[in-house]
Amino acid sequence: MNNTAPSIFIVDDEPSNLFILSEYLEDDYRLSTAEDGKIALRMLESEPEHFDIILLDRMMPNMDGIEVLARLKEHAVLKQCPVILQTARTGKEDILEGVKAGAYYYLPKPFDEDMLFSVVKAALRERQNYKDLQHALQKTTPTSELMDIAKFRFKNREQVRGLASLLANTCPAPESVVLGLWELMVNAVEHGNLGITYQEKSLLIKQENWAGEVKKRLSLEENRDKCASIEFQRKSDCIEFTIRDQGKGFDWIPYIQMSWDRATACHGRGIAMAGRVSFSRIEYRGCGNEVFAVVDCLPSTDRERATDTASGHSLQRYEPSIDTAQ
């Protein structure tokens, strides 16, 4: 196996499940395994930078998957490692519990090979994007005391990466904020200005032609002059971002929470993840082609008090629910 191949850590107390998953994945990925949650946690904590994604069984003796997941989310490094929760329990309340614990990817049992590869690839895309953004962030000079108000235009993913890194460095916890800015800004370009729908993206990802379609649409005459914008404003207690695109807007309400039908999908988590990980509040306005996001700069107790009093159609740092209407 190529030493540069992505590394996957598989945790399952059933040897037969470990065998099946290893058979599917061993040709393309570097694999490590554990049959117990406590052992898995020790292995992960001993090499937190080594693993790209974790395939975690939900129901195990000694320490179940939800408890392992909660411990991972408390770890400074491992909290950023995407977790695929593999389980036979795919009911609404079960998925809600996993989402609350930090699992955004699900793999139902018994395993379906196509779904396995789809979800693994989606989690690896998230992991690689996280690494790219952190690298860009490190190359950007912190500007936290140098800028109070600014407005920028952007047209493509390369410009988004640079701007997201620059602006995240104005905030507390820039390594988290950069992920949310990336998600909202890329949405403004690809779903907003270029008009690519959720259904179209699903098909393009399946065909492995997502990047090609984005490049093609960017070159079309009708899109060449389209720009999205981001406004930055520092206030005494928070930092505000307003992102606008030139698209027709979209029905954003189903995407502010993890929905039932997207629990095993290969995309569609970005807005919900941005609200949970990056911002204290997200608010879509009008037809959906403008989004307002807030990063609090208050101590945690004051931040919790402010969140409790916030209102409107916004995504806040909350205990998420599952949208079953989709």
N, C-alpha and C positions, 0 to 999 in steps of 0.2 A: 504493500500500500504506500502511495506517495505520502511523504511526511508533511507535505503542505496541504493535504486534503483536510476538509473540515472535521472537527472532532466531536463525536456525539457520545453522551453518557446515558446509558440505558439502565433504568432502575425498575425491577419487577421481581416479586417474590416467587413467581412461577417459572421454573427453568425452561418449560416448553415455550413460554412467551419470549423469553430471552433468546432462545434458539431461533424462533421464527423471525423476530426482528433482526437478529444478526445475519441470518441468511439473506434477507432482503437488502440490507444496508452495507454489508461488509466489503462489497466490491468498489464502492464509491466513497466510503468514509472511514475514518479511524474511529474505532469503537472501544469503549470501556463499559463494564457492566458491574452491577451490584444487585444482590437479592434481598437487601434489607435497607430500610430507610436510614437507620442510624449509621450503618456502614457507609452508605452513599454520602451522607452529609460529611462524615470525616474525610472521605476521599476528595470530595469537592472542595472542602475548606483547606485541604493540604495543597491543592493546585488550582486556585480559583481562576487563574488566567488561561488555563489549559483548554477548557471545554467551550465549544461554540454554542451548542444547544443541549437541553436535557429532556429526555423522554422519560416521564415519571409516572409510574403506576399509582393510581389513587388509593386502592385498598390493599394495605400491607399490614402484617403484624408488627408489633413493637413501636413503629412510628409510621403512620400512614402518609400518603402523598400530600394531603392538605397541610399537615404539620411540617413536613419537609419543606414545602413551598413557602410557608410562613417564615421558616428559619432562613431560607435563601433570601427572602426579601428584606431581611434585617442585615444582610452581609453587604459591606461596602462595594464589593466587586461582583459577587454572584447575583445580586439583585438585578443586574442588567442582562443576565443570560436568559434568553427566551426558553420557556418551559412548555413542553407539549404534555398535557395531562391525558394519559391513556386510561380509559375506564369503560366499563360496561354500564355505568350509571350516567345516563345522558338526559335525565329529566330536567325540567326547568329549574327546580330548586338546587339540584346538584351542580348545574352549570353556574348558577348564581354564586354558590359557595366557592367554586373554583375561580371565578372572575374576581370576587372580593379578595381572594388570597393572592391574586396576581397572575393567574393562568389565562392567556388569551388564545391559546391553541388547544384543540381537543382532537383526540384520536379514539373513536369508538372501538370497542371490542365486540365481536371478533374482527381482526384486522383486515382491511381492504388494501391491497397493494397500491392501487392508484391513489387512494386517499392518503396513505402513508407518505408516499413520495411528494404529493402535492403539499401537505402540511409541513413536512421537513424542509422542503425548498422555500416555503414562505417564511418559516422561522429563521432559516439561514440567510435569507435576503434581509430580514430585520437585523440580524446580528452583524452582517457585513456593513449595512448602512450605518449602524451604531458606531462601528469601528472607524469608518470613513469620517463621520461627523466629529468624533472625538479627536481624530488626527488633525482635521481642519481647525478645530477649536484650539488646539495646542499651538498652532501656527499663527493664531490671531492675537494681537496685543490686547490685553484687557483695557476697556474704555469706560469703566464704571463711573469714573469721576470726571469724564471729559465731555459728555454729551447729555443734553437735557431734552432736546427735541430734534427730530430728523425725519426725512421722508426719502424712500428709495424706490426705484422701479426695477423690475426683473422680468425675464422672459423665459428662462429655461432652468433646468436642474443645476447646472454648474453655477449660475448666478445665485440660485437659492442657497446652495451649500456655503458659498462665501458670505452672503448676507446673514444667514442664520447663525453662523459662527461668530461674526462680528457683533451682532445684536445680543446673542446669548451671553457674551462676555460683559454685558452691562448689568447682568442680573445675578442675584444669589443663586447658587447651584447651577451654573451655566451648562454643566454636562447633562442635566435633565431638561432645561429649557430649550436647548438646541434641537432636541428630538421633536418637541411640540411645534416649534417654529418651522422646522423642516416639513412636517406633516401638513400643516395649514397652508404653507406657501406653495408646496408642490401641488396640493389640491387646487389652489387658485390657478396654477398654470395648466395642469393636465385635465382636470375635470371642469374648470371654469373657462379659461380662454380657449382651450382646444376642444371642449365639449365631449370628452370621452366619458361615457356612462359607466356605471358600476357593472352592468351586464357585459358591455363591450370589453372592459378591462379583464373580467373573468375569462372571457374567451381568448383574449390576446395573451394572457399569462399561460393559459393551457397550451396555446400554440407556440409559446416561447417567442412571441413577436411584439411584446409590449414596448420595449425600447425602440424598435424599428418604427412602430406606428406613431409614437410620440415624435420622433425625428421627422417623419414624413409630414405630419400635421403642422409642425413648426415651420416647415418650408413652404407651405401653401400660401398663395398670394393673400388669401383672406385672413391669415393669421400672422403674417410677417410683422405687422406694425402693432400687434396687440401686446400690451404690457400689463402686468399686475403691479400693485404697489403695496408697500408696508410703511406705516407711520409709527414712529417711536416717540413716546412722551414719558418723561420721568416726573413723578409727583412725590410728595413728601413721604408717602407710605406705600407706594407701589410703582410699578412700571407697566405702562399700557401699550399694547400693539393693536393697530387696526390694519387689516389686510383686505384689499379690494381687488376684484378681477373684472374683466370685461365680458364675462359670460352671461348666460340667461338665468343663472341661479339654479338651485336644486332643492329638493325636499330634504333638508338637513336633519330633521327631527329623528328619523330612524337610525342615524349614525352617531348620535351623541351618547348612546349606550350600546353595549354589546348585545346584539339581537340574537334571537333563537336560531334563525336560519343561517347566521354567519358564524356559528360556533366552530364549525369545521371548515369554513371557507379559507381561501388562500389570500384574501385581502379584505379591506373594509373595516379595519380596526383603528386606523390612524387618528381620527377625531376623538374617539373614546379614550384612547391611550394618552393623547395630548392632554385631555382634561384631567385624567387621573394622575399622570406622572409630572407634567410640565407646568400647568397653570392652576391658579386658584379659581379662575372663572373663565369660561368661554361663552360668548353670546353671538349667535348668528342674527343678522339683521336683514330686513327687507325680504327679497326673494332668495337670499342665501348667497349672494355674491359679495357680501361684506361680513367679516368676522372680527370680533373684538375679543382680545385675550388679555388677562391681567396676571402679573406676577407680583405677589405681595412681598413687601420688604419689612414687614412687621415681625416682632417676636412671635413665636408659635401660639401663645395664649391669645394675643390680640388678633392674630390671623384667624383662629378658630371662631372668635367672637364676630369678626367681620363676615366670615363665610355664613354663619348662622343667620345673619340679618340680610343677606343678599337675596334678591328676588328677580323675577322675569324669566324669559326663555333662555336659560343659561345652563351650562354644564359646570358644576362646581366640584370641589374635592368632596366626594360623597360615597355612601355605600351604594354601589350601582345595582340597578335592577335589569331584568332581561326583557327586551321588547319582544313580545310574542305575536305582534300583529303582522309581521312581515311574511 
